[in-house]
Amino acid sequence: MMKNKKWLCTLLASVGVFSSAIAEEVTLGRNQGLADQWVAAKLITDIGNKAGVTVKVKPLPAARANELNLSGEIDGEIARIDAYAAKNPTLVQSKPLYYYLVSTAFGKKDKSVSSIADLKQYRVGIIRGVAHAMTVTAGMKVTEVNGPEQLFLMLDEGKIDIAVSSEIDGNYRLKKMKLGDIKPLATLAKFDQGAIFNPAKRQTADKLAKTTAAMKQSGELDKLTAQYEKEFLSTGVEP
């Protein structure tokens, strides 16, 4: 009887050690085809590894990622801004936020934009479901498209006057699509962004937040950000 008890205790202890050794795994959506989201995916994977969380990133259309997060079909999204969180109050942000984007107006050289207010005189295009573009164009009539290449193609063809995109992705599109007549016209706003989860993953959000704070304080996060942005721009990998 005593031997059986010892055997059972040993077995339970082994199971406990094995379970603790298995990293938690989450599936997070990312807005597909966008350069800033490519960099964010690299960063959140590193943050997750340090926190003992395996992050699987699933590229999705921005609006679709929102739907799946709200329904619980994915665990969260890798990089959303505060305005997105405010519009989706049931979701849980992991703070501090770990990355940023610069919302930028792109247009042909005969257009003049220096502020958000200047957009009102033009036909503006944005990518459907991309929160920073929706935020800077709030209250304006805009043309929504499904992806960045479509956005910049419409700009090149004169179907819209201004494209609102992140600085890094817009400059990538200009180079890739060889759009020499188009340039960044103005910085509209800078937004911090970070992971956001459905309520069932609140503990995961807290775990990543602690690791993010430590990586920010040590300077590691800044170094990784510069490394991944440089990697993206130098390799020209499709985001």
PLY file of the C-alpha trace (Angstrom):
ply
format ascii 1.0
element vertex 239
property float x
property float y
property float z
element edge 238
property int vertex1
property int vertex2
end_header
0.00 0.00 0.00
2.84 2.36 0.93
4.62 1.57 -2.34
1.45 2.42 -4.28
1.19 5.78 -2.52
4.82 6.60 -3.28
4.32 5.60 -6.90
1.21 7.79 -7.16
2.99 10.79 -5.62
5.90 10.37 -8.02
3.52 10.16 -10.97
1.59 13.27 -9.93
4.82 15.19 -9.40
6.05 14.16 -12.84
2.80 15.26 -14.45
3.06 18.62 -12.68
6.60 19.19 -13.90
5.66 18.15 -17.44
2.63 20.46 -17.47
4.61 23.44 -16.22
7.24 22.84 -18.89
4.66 23.19 -21.67
4.45 26.82 -22.73
1.04 28.36 -23.06
0.04 28.77 -26.71
-2.14 31.52 -28.17
-3.29 32.33 -31.69
-3.26 36.03 -32.50
-4.53 37.66 -35.66
-2.57 40.30 -37.53
-3.64 42.67 -40.28
-2.34 40.91 -43.36
-0.03 42.53 -45.89
1.07 45.48 -43.72
4.71 46.21 -42.94
4.16 47.52 -39.41
2.24 44.34 -38.59
5.13 42.22 -39.92
7.49 43.96 -37.48
4.93 43.69 -34.68
4.60 39.94 -35.29
8.35 39.54 -34.79
8.28 41.57 -31.59
5.27 39.90 -29.98
6.77 36.49 -30.73
9.94 37.48 -28.86
7.94 38.95 -25.98
5.89 35.78 -25.80
8.96 33.54 -25.76
10.38 35.45 -22.80
7.03 35.26 -21.00
6.63 31.52 -21.60
3.87 32.02 -24.16
4.10 30.56 -27.66
2.51 33.06 -30.04
1.09 31.76 -33.31
0.34 34.63 -35.69
-2.49 34.34 -38.20
-2.61 36.90 -41.07
-6.17 38.11 -41.63
-8.01 41.05 -43.22
-8.19 43.72 -40.51
-11.99 43.68 -40.22
-12.02 39.87 -40.11
-9.43 39.82 -37.33
-11.73 42.04 -35.30
-14.69 39.71 -35.85
-12.74 36.60 -34.84
-11.32 38.27 -31.74
-14.76 39.39 -30.57
-16.23 35.93 -31.18
-13.35 34.15 -29.42
-12.34 32.18 -32.51
-8.83 33.56 -32.07
-7.27 34.53 -28.74
-6.48 38.10 -29.71
-4.65 40.39 -32.12
-0.99 41.34 -32.15
-1.08 45.12 -32.63
-3.97 47.52 -32.19
-4.09 51.16 -31.06
-5.94 52.69 -28.08
-8.77 53.97 -30.29
-9.46 50.39 -31.39
-9.59 49.26 -27.76
-12.02 52.08 -26.95
-14.35 50.90 -29.72
-14.12 47.30 -28.50
-14.45 47.64 -24.70
-14.96 43.92 -24.08
-11.41 43.21 -25.28
-8.39 43.34 -22.97
-5.29 45.36 -23.86
-1.86 44.20 -22.77
-0.15 47.35 -21.48
2.39 48.86 -21.82
2.05 48.82 -25.60
5.18 47.57 -27.33
5.25 49.09 -30.84
4.05 52.12 -32.77
3.03 53.32 -36.20
3.13 56.68 -37.93
-0.10 57.41 -39.77
0.89 59.16 -42.99
-0.81 60.83 -45.95
0.53 59.75 -49.35
-0.30 61.49 -52.60
0.99 62.81 -55.90
3.37 65.72 -55.84
0.74 68.28 -56.85
-1.26 67.65 -53.65
-0.63 69.58 -50.45
-1.33 68.16 -46.98
0.15 69.35 -43.70
-2.49 68.23 -41.20
-5.52 65.99 -40.75
-7.83 68.93 -41.52
-6.32 69.22 -45.00
-7.62 65.77 -45.91
-11.19 67.07 -46.11
-10.62 68.74 -49.47
-9.49 65.50 -51.11
-10.79 62.05 -52.05
-9.21 59.88 -49.38
-8.67 56.13 -49.40
-8.03 53.82 -46.45
-7.81 50.07 -45.85
-11.00 48.64 -44.40
-10.71 47.86 -40.69
-7.33 49.57 -40.13
-7.90 51.55 -36.94
-5.31 54.33 -37.30
-6.61 55.28 -40.76
-10.20 55.19 -39.52
-9.22 57.39 -36.57
-7.52 60.18 -38.53
-10.34 60.25 -41.10
-13.21 60.08 -38.59
-16.22 62.03 -39.86
-14.87 62.19 -43.42
-16.20 60.47 -46.50
-13.58 57.90 -47.49
-13.12 55.08 -49.96
-12.41 51.79 -48.21
-10.40 49.06 -49.93
-9.35 45.55 -48.99
-5.57 45.84 -49.02
-2.51 48.08 -49.43
-1.71 47.27 -53.06
-5.27 48.10 -54.09
-5.03 51.34 -52.10
-1.86 52.53 -53.82
-2.99 51.33 -57.24
-6.12 53.48 -56.91
-3.93 56.40 -55.88
-1.65 55.90 -58.87
-4.63 55.67 -61.24
-6.17 58.88 -59.88
-9.25 57.20 -58.39
-8.38 58.74 -55.02
-6.23 61.77 -54.18
-4.76 60.67 -50.84
-3.94 57.28 -49.35
-3.66 57.03 -45.57
-1.25 54.30 -44.53
1.51 53.69 -42.02
4.79 55.37 -42.91
6.77 52.13 -43.14
4.18 50.31 -45.24
3.50 53.24 -47.55
7.18 53.75 -48.32
7.51 50.01 -48.92
4.63 50.14 -51.44
6.12 53.11 -53.29
9.38 51.22 -53.75
7.83 47.85 -54.57
5.26 49.22 -57.02
7.71 51.78 -58.49
5.38 54.70 -57.91
7.75 57.59 -58.56
5.02 60.23 -58.81
3.74 59.52 -55.29
5.38 60.61 -52.04
4.63 60.89 -48.32
2.99 64.30 -47.91
2.54 64.61 -44.16
2.71 62.82 -40.84
-0.85 62.79 -39.51
-0.39 61.12 -36.11
1.76 58.66 -34.21
0.02 55.80 -32.42
1.38 53.30 -29.94
0.01 49.81 -30.49
0.05 46.48 -28.74
-1.63 43.14 -28.25
-5.32 42.93 -27.40
-7.12 39.80 -26.22
-10.59 38.47 -25.71
-11.60 38.32 -22.01
-10.73 34.63 -21.57
-7.05 35.52 -22.03
-6.78 38.28 -19.42
-4.03 36.42 -17.53
-2.05 36.04 -20.74
-2.39 39.78 -21.39
-1.03 40.47 -17.90
1.85 38.04 -18.38
2.92 39.68 -21.65
2.53 43.13 -20.09
5.06 42.35 -17.35
7.57 41.04 -19.88
7.02 44.03 -22.18
7.66 46.45 -19.30
10.92 44.69 -18.43
12.09 44.68 -22.06
11.26 48.37 -22.39
13.18 49.25 -19.26
16.26 47.29 -20.30
16.32 48.82 -23.78
15.99 45.39 -25.40
12.67 46.25 -27.03
14.09 49.34 -28.76
17.01 47.31 -30.11
14.74 44.57 -31.45
12.42 47.14 -33.04
15.31 48.75 -34.91
16.62 45.32 -35.91
13.33 44.09 -37.35
12.51 47.34 -39.16
15.95 47.25 -40.77
15.49 43.58 -41.65
12.15 44.27 -43.30
13.36 47.24 -45.33
16.60 45.56 -46.42
15.12 42.22 -47.47
11.91 43.50 -49.08
10.06 40.47 -47.75
6.33 40.50 -48.51
4.54 41.40 -45.27
0 1
1 2
2 3
3 4
4 5
5 6
6 7
7 8
8 9
9 10
10 11
11 12
12 13
13 14
14 15
15 16
16 17
17 18
18 19
19 20
20 21
21 22
22 23
23 24
24 25
25 26
26 27
27 28
28 29
29 30
30 31
31 32
32 33
33 34
34 35
35 36
36 37
37 38
38 39
39 40
40 41
41 42
42 43
43 44
44 45
45 46
46 47
47 48
48 49
49 50
50 51
51 52
52 53
53 54
54 55
55 56
56 57
57 58
58 59
59 60
60 61
61 62
62 63
63 64
64 65
65 66
66 67
67 68
68 69
69 70
70 71
71 72
72 73
73 74
74 75
75 76
76 77
77 78
78 79
79 80
80 81
81 82
82 83
83 84
84 85
85 86
86 87
87 88
88 89
89 90
90 91
91 92
92 93
93 94
94 95
95 96
96 97
97 98
98 99
99 100
100 101
101 102
102 103
103 104
104 105
105 106
106 107
107 108
108 109
109 110
110 111
111 112
112 113
113 114
114 115
115 116
116 117
117 118
118 119
119 120
120 121
121 122
122 123
123 124
124 125
125 126
126 127
127 128
128 129
129 130
130 131
131 132
132 133
133 134
134 135
135 136
136 137
137 138
138 139
139 140
140 141
141 142
142 143
143 144
144 145
145 146
146 147
147 148
148 149
149 150
150 151
151 152
152 153
153 154
154 155
155 156
156 157
157 158
158 159
159 160
160 161
161 162
162 163
163 164
164 165
165 166
166 167
167 168
168 169
169 170
170 171
171 172
172 173
173 174
174 175
175 176
176 177
177 178
178 179
179 180
180 181
181 182
182 183
183 184
184 185
185 186
186 187
187 188
188 189
189 190
190 191
191 192
192 193
193 194
194 195
195 196
196 197
197 198
198 199
199 200
200 201
201 202
202 203
203 204
204 205
205 206
206 207
207 208
208 209
209 210
210 211
211 212
212 213
213 214
214 215
215 216
216 217
217 218
218 219
219 220
220 221
221 222
222 223
223 224
224 225
225 226
226 227
227 228
228 229
229 230
230 231
231 232
232 233
233 234
234 235
235 236
236 237
237 238
